[in-house]
Structures are given as structure tokens and as C-alpha cells.
């Protein structure tokens, strides 16, 4: 494999990696956006409503 081929292979792999990272981030943002806004996050014993104010959380 000569230098030119390695260079183009490296450029292609870096572009593919950047595209994959962008696609993964876009997918996660879309999944977050599609969740209902009235959902409640429960982690073990703590449930926090997303629509509540800070004073209501006390």
C-alpha cells in the first residue's frame, strides 16, 4: 500500500467516524425530543416531575 492510498484511506475513515458520531448524537437528540413533556424521571427512590417549579421540588 503506497502513501497516497493510505492518505485517502485515513481521510475516508476519519470522515466515516465523524459522520457516525454526528448520526449517533442526532439520534439521541431525536429520542429525547420525542419523549412526552409530562413524563416523570424516577431514579431509585427519587421522582422529579419535569413540569414542576424549583419551589415545588422542596
FIDO-830789 format. One record per residue (C-alpha): residue number from 0; x, y negated, z. Coordinates in Angstrom, 3 decimals, padded with zeros to 6 digits. Example, Ala and Ser with C-alpha at 12.3 -4.5 7.8 and 13.67 -1.06 7.14 Angstrom:
2
(r 0,(012.300,004.500,007.800))
(r 1,(013.670,001.060,007.140))
//
This chain:
58
(r 0,(000.000,000.000,000.000))
(r 1,(001.563,-003.277,-001.047))
(r 2,(001.437,-006.634,000.743))
(r 3,(-001.340,-008.072,-001.435))
(r 4,(-003.638,-005.119,-000.794))
(r 5,(-003.020,-005.291,002.963))
(r 6,(-003.730,-009.011,002.956))
(r 7,(-007.075,-008.585,001.187))
(r 8,(-007.972,-005.632,003.393))
(r 9,(-007.234,-007.708,006.508))
(r 10,(-009.327,-010.628,005.211))
(r 11,(-012.210,-008.290,004.393))
(r 12,(-012.087,-006.599,007.812))
(r 13,(-011.994,-009.947,009.643))
(r 14,(-014.975,-011.203,007.637))
(r 15,(-016.848,-007.972,008.368))
(r 16,(-016.069,-008.295,012.079))
(r 17,(-017.226,-011.918,012.175))
(r 18,(-020.427,-011.006,010.326))
(r 19,(-021.112,-008.142,012.731))
(r 20,(-020.634,-010.388,015.764))
(r 21,(-022.927,-013.029,014.284))
(r 22,(-025.585,-010.430,013.460))
(r 23,(-025.441,-008.987,016.983))
(r 24,(-025.805,-012.439,018.534))
(r 25,(-028.695,-013.328,016.217))
(r 26,(-030.426,-010.051,017.082))
(r 27,(-030.103,-010.713,020.815))
(r 28,(-031.440,-014.250,020.446))
(r 29,(-034.402,-012.967,018.453))
(r 30,(-035.144,-010.291,021.057))
(r 31,(-035.026,-012.917,023.816))
(r 32,(-037.267,-015.269,021.842))
(r 33,(-039.878,-012.568,021.254))
(r 34,(-040.352,-011.863,024.987))
(r 35,(-043.544,-013.326,026.415))
(r 36,(-043.044,-016.548,028.356))
(r 37,(-045.260,-015.391,031.206))
(r 38,(-043.074,-012.367,031.903))
(r 39,(-041.605,-011.836,035.335))
(r 40,(-037.996,-010.777,035.811))
(r 41,(-037.660,-008.179,038.514))
(r 42,(-034.228,-007.070,039.638))
(r 43,(-034.495,-004.630,042.509))
(r 44,(-036.441,-006.467,045.257))
(r 45,(-036.339,-009.977,043.788))
(r 46,(-039.079,-011.028,041.339))
(r 47,(-038.834,-014.513,039.884))
(r 48,(-041.563,-015.933,037.603))
(r 49,(-040.232,-017.844,034.587))
(r 50,(-043.025,-020.434,034.687))
(r 51,(-042.591,-021.418,038.332))
(r 52,(-041.026,-024.643,039.544))
(r 53,(-037.980,-024.770,041.786))
(r 54,(-040.103,-025.708,044.816))
(r 55,(-042.320,-022.667,044.241))
(r 56,(-039.283,-020.369,044.402))
(r 57,(-038.527,-021.229,048.042))
//
